[in-house]
Amino acid sequence: MKKKFYNKEEKKFEDISKQLQKLPQINAPENFEFNLMTRIENKNFGTEKEIKKYTLFSFLKPAIAVVSSVIIVFFVVDQQTNNFENPLISDPQVRNTDSPNQLENSYEKEFILQENAGAAQSNKIKSNPTNLVVVVKDNDVVSEQKGNFPFPDKSFDLDSKLRSSRTGTGNQSRVLAGTNNRVQFEGFFPGIPTNKRIIDSLRGLDSISQAKKGIPDSSKK
Amino acid sequence: MKEKLFALTDEELIKEFQDHNTIEAFEILVKRYKDPLTNFVYRFLGNKDVCTDIVQDTMIKFYLHKDSYKSFAKFSTWIYTIAGNLAKNELKRRKRRTIFSLNNDDEERTIQVEDKKFFAPDVSADGNIKNEIIQKALLKVKPVYREVVILRDIQGFSYEEIADITELSIGTVKSRINRGRSQLQKLLKNIYRE
């Protein structure tokens, strides 16, 4: 093709243009046409095929893979969580019995001291156990007394027992045994009515002490 | 029949191919354009094997999408547009590859072209080596400038035709050609000194 010069810039770069024009012509290989026609006959269109591959299914493929993997992971994780018992979430196990003989490794042993008099007596103990019962007296002195276990039945309503003991005995004593619920002081106990005789005797003691100090009764008034 | 076809212009041949699906018309067009396109793509990419593949792909695109050619355009600009786009895609693909590649050939080329001591004056005078240096310098020019410089100075297209091929305005084509030539001149200044 004949080259036209359009502006002065063309002349400015004339040398470089000539150099480029002198570059040898690179021709296609001899088997170019044969290869091309073979490709066309075999319908080997290379990149064209790749473009045709992009169908709706090909776009959905990754989405299907992701969804199926999520479902699998969900079930696997779910099964694992079912096997695992979280102690913080699950309810504590309820004991079948509160029998003192079966209460091992617990603080209830502080209150119930079983007599281990040998293997022969163990059956007797089970049938009619002799226990040391902690008794709280009026003056808040805690003492241990030997006696039968106060709660012979396996199940026992401690609240009703305590309530009845308070009302019935007027807070004369509180029995703490066979339970892990310690009785707590919930308020003031009602005052015990004072005996007038005791007050008078105390007054008398007071007057005697005053007399010893030499203070007359009249000056007091 | 084939002799008749040989006498036809490019546009007439493609019309024949479009209308009657005459494979001979396609073959004649391939024969006419295989060498100029190979030269264009080789100068743009600098790799003979790759350029042959790209020209083959260009011809296959032409064969498959013959109906997308409109008669108001020149056939040469249409086929060069296809080849140019494929060559640019190859260049992008290569760039992506070189990002992850440890061995960068482009760096070596830079040293060879810019090192003035590398080629002695008598060696530079040798035609083959000089052509090689020019080709290497051409590959160092930015692709947007390189394409228009090749189309203008090597393939000998007019500004209007280049504007059609690259789908740019004539003003942009002119400025790009000048910038490309200027870059090339800077890269080859050691050759001109000697």
Boltz contact constraints between the chains, C-beta under 6 A:
constraints:
  - contact:
      token1: [A, 1]
      token2: [B, 156]
      max_distance: 6.0
  - contact:
      token1: [A, 3]
      token2: [B, 156]
      max_distance: 6.0
  - contact:
      token1: [A, 9]
      token2: [B, 178]
      max_distance: 6.0
  - contact:
      token1: [A, 13]
      token2: [B, 181]
      max_distance: 6.0
  - contact:
      token1: [A, 16]
      token2: [B, 181]
      max_distance: 6.0
  - contact:
      token1: [A, 16]
      token2: [B, 184]
      max_distance: 6.0
  - contact:
      token1: [A, 16]
      token2: [B, 185]
      max_distance: 6.0
  - contact:
      token1: [A, 17]
      token2: [B, 153]
      max_distance: 6.0
  - contact:
      token1: [A, 19]
      token2: [B, 134]
      max_distance: 6.0
  - contact:
      token1: [A, 20]
      token2: [B, 153]
      max_distance: 6.0
  - contact:
      token1: [A, 20]
      token2: [B, 154]
      max_distance: 6.0
  - contact:
      token1: [A, 23]
      token2: [B, 131]
      max_distance: 6.0
  - contact:
      token1: [A, 25]
      token2: [B, 39]
      max_distance: 6.0
  - contact:
      token1: [A, 26]
      token2: [B, 38]
      max_distance: 6.0
  - contact:
      token1: [A, 26]
      token2: [B, 39]
      max_distance: 6.0
  - contact:
      token1: [A, 26]
      token2: [B, 42]
      max_distance: 6.0
  - contact:
      token1: [A, 27]
      token2: [B, 35]
      max_distance: 6.0
  - contact:
      token1: [A, 28]
      token2: [B, 34]
      max_distance: 6.0
  - contact:
      token1: [A, 28]
      token2: [B, 35]
      max_distance: 6.0
  - contact:
      token1: [A, 28]
      token2: [B, 38]
      max_distance: 6.0
  - contact:
      token1: [A, 29]
      token2: [B, 52]
      max_distance: 6.0
  - contact:
      token1: [A, 32]
      token2: [B, 34]
      max_distance: 6.0
  - contact:
      token1: [A, 36]
      token2: [B, 56]
      max_distance: 6.0
  - contact:
      token1: [A, 36]
      token2: [B, 59]
      max_distance: 6.0
  - contact:
      token1: [A, 40]
      token2: [B, 63]
      max_distance: 6.0
  - contact:
      token1: [A, 45]
      token2: [B, 60]
      max_distance: 6.0
